[in-house]
């Protein structure tokens, strides 16, 4: 039996959690990470200084500290989760946290209607691919002033694939009927060693497990780069991305009239480098976009198969078949990737799978994709 699908906010409030905390014990390093992100997105401190900034779904508020320290004219945070509201208050209560205290509005974004647009609008790791959420993405865009900036996140189905496979292992290891904390503990034992292979990991194991492996809304996060570009194409031009997947050798003097199609060029570049989202440890030369389109489609089929199996709509064999379709299109990619996925399939078929068995997988354990993609856009005048 599976749990009825619920949204992120419903899940968080049901269990009284806000599983998006970062390790900010070294605040300088945290702020340097955020500065590096904004630099990659083409947004310098002077861009933020004096700006009116809105952030939607800020979670703990830890990421907004960097923006607050750049001395914007105002910083508004829209966050409906009461636990997150308390975390934001605690974040800014730290001595010397920021010279500006944000205005926190405790309402759902659907209900938020500002009196005027903002110079910069930020929304990280919230909106997914459902039509309702894509309408909210367009609503975000409507809150950006002319020539203002929008920062959002997308998810690569190829980059998400390793964690989708972990999600399948979760369904073998625990049941929805198990007590929440017992499930959390078992999955932390299974995936904690995997997470420790990521050198720059700043999120705790418990939060990661509760937000990624246990969250019923997880399968809805697949808002892809093509989807974002399609939804914003009429009013926005892509400015930057992290990771930076766009290479542009065109001469600026030719970038006029129809050649100013920055989004179209970005989409071509995205498809040429799509395979590089599968393993965060590796960067490979460009690949045939047609092959990458097949890889992305196969990854989406795996996500749907795991979701349907988890919800009791399909059998485990559908997951295995979908994964083998991925493997069939990977002959020109590093063999280590195929061996890692083969190891996953062996574990999935293990009659007495335990958290300790999963924790000890030597090839699959370190396989994590570049799943989250930050995108910055400039709104056309």
C-alpha positions, -999 to +999 in steps of 0.1 A: +000+000+000+013+035-008+006+069+006-017+092-012+003+118-032+006+152-013+025+184-020+057+196-005+040+220+019+014+194+030+042+169+036+064+193+056+035+205+078+022+170+084+055+160+100+065+194+113+097+195+093+117+219+072+143+195+056+163+221+036+189+232+062+225+238+053+256+235+074+265+272+079+288+266+109+315+282+087+294+312+075+322+326+054+323+295+033+286+295+029+285+330+017+314+323-007+294+295-022+265+318-028+287+345-042+302+319-066+267+308-077+255+344-084+287+351-102+282+321-125+246+334-131+260+368-142+248+386-111+274+407-093+270+424-058+265+458-075+235+443-094+218+435-060+228+467-042+198+490-041+175+465-057+141+454-046+144+416-041+117+389-037+125+353-028+097+327-029+100+295-008+132+305+010+131+276+034+155+284+063+165+318+048+201+307+049+206+313+012+190+347+014+217+359+038+240+365+009+215+388-008+207+406+024+244+414+028+246+430-006+224+459+008+194+457-014+167+484-008+143+457+004+142+419+007+108+401+008+105+364+017+073+345+009+072+313+030+040+295+042+056+267+062+055+277+099+085+257+108+104+275+080+092+308+094+108+300+127+140+289+110+142+322+091+137+342+123+165+322+139+188+326+109+185+364+111+186+365+149+223+354+148+246+383+157+259+400+126+239+378+103+230+406+079+226+444+079+190+441+066+162+421+081+138+408+055+101+412+054+086+377+058+051+370+044+036+338+057+013+329+029+012+306-001+026+321-033-008+315-050-022+342-026+006+366-029-001+398-049+025+425-046+017+461-053+046+466-077+072+444-095+106+436-081+141+441-096+152+406-087+130+376-081+144+343-068+128+309-064+150+278-058+141+241-057+103+245-054+084+246-086+078+213-106+064+202-139+026+201-130+006+226-150-004+244-118+032+249-109+042+260-144+015+287-142+031+298-109+064+300-128+048+324-152+033+343-123+069+347-109+079+361-142+050+386-140+065+400-108+098+410-124+103+446-135+114+454-171+151+446-175+149+429-141+163+395-132+146+362-125+165+333-108+149+298-109+159+262-108+153+234-132+160+197-129+177+174-154+160+140-157+194+125-166+209+142-135+181+130-113+184+094-125+208+082-098+185+094-071+155+080-088+172+047-086+179+053-049+142+060-045+135+025-060+157+010-034+138+029-007+107+010-017+125-023-011+139-012+022+109+004+039+071+008+038+049+039+040+032+023+070+065+022+090+068+050+116+083+082+101+114+083+123+121+045+119+120+050+081+142+080+084+168+061+104+168+031+081+173+052+050+200+073+067+219+041+073+215+031+036+224+064+020+246+082+045+278+065+031+267+075-004+264+112+006+297+112+023+314+106-011+304+141-022+332+164-010+312+196-010+280+183+006+265+209+029+231+193+037+226+168+066+218+132+058+185+133+077+172+163+058+184+149+025+166+116+032+134+132+043+133+156+014+144+133-014+138+097-004+106+101+017+088+131+002+057+120-018+060+151-039+095+142-051+084+130-085+068+163-093+101+182-093+110+174-129+107+209-143+132+206-171+153+233-189+132+231-221+100+235-200+114+267-183+126+281-216+092+274-232+073+290-203+095+322-202+104+325-238+079+353-246+094+377-221+128+366-209+163+359-222+186+334-205+215+352-189+235+325-171+233+290-157+250+269-130+264+245-141+273+267-171+264+246-200+262+273-227+293+279-249+288+308-273+315+316-299+292+339-320+306+374-327+286+400-308+283+422-339+261+395-354+238+392-324+210+414-337+175+409-351+167+371-352+202+362-341+194+375-306+177+342-299+197+335-268+172+309-255+173+289-288+211+288-287+210+278-250+187+249-258+210+236-285+239+237-261+219+220-233+211+191-256+247+187-267+259+184-231+230+166-216+250+134-208+273+154-185+244+157-160+246+119-151+277+120-130+289+151-111+325+137-111+329+137-149+328+162-178+328+147-213+330+163-248+297+172-266+275+143-277+251+138-305+219+156-294+197+128-308+215+103-286+211+126-256+174+131-264+170+093-262+189+092-229+167+120-214+135+102-226+147+069-211+155+087-178+120+101-177+106+066-183+125+054-153+112+081-131+076+073-142+081+036-136+095+041-101+067+065-092+040+041-105+056+011-087+058+031-055+021+040-059+011+004-065+002+010-102+029-012-116+052-041-107+089-041-100+096-056-135+085-023-151+113-005-132+139-031-143+128-028-179+130+010-179+165+009-164+177-016-190+164+008-217+188+034-202+217+010-203+210+001-239+218+036-250+250+041-230+275+021-250+295+052-259+295+066-224+320+056-196+317+019-187+318+029-150+283+043-153+269+011-168+286-010-141+271+012-114+236+009-128+241-029-132+251-030-095+218-011-087+198-038-106+215-065-086+207-048-054+171-042-065+167-080-071+183-090-038+158-111-018+169-098+016+180-063+008+191-043+039+203-008+045+238-021+051+238-038+017+228-006+000+253+015+020+282-008+009+276-006-029+310+004-042+301+015-077+266+028-074+272+045-040+293+074-054+271+080-084+252+113-081+241+134-110+241+172-116+204+173-109+196+209-100+203+236-126+202+272-117+190+296-144+191+334-145+170+354-169+167+390-180+132+404-186+129+422-219+118+458-218 
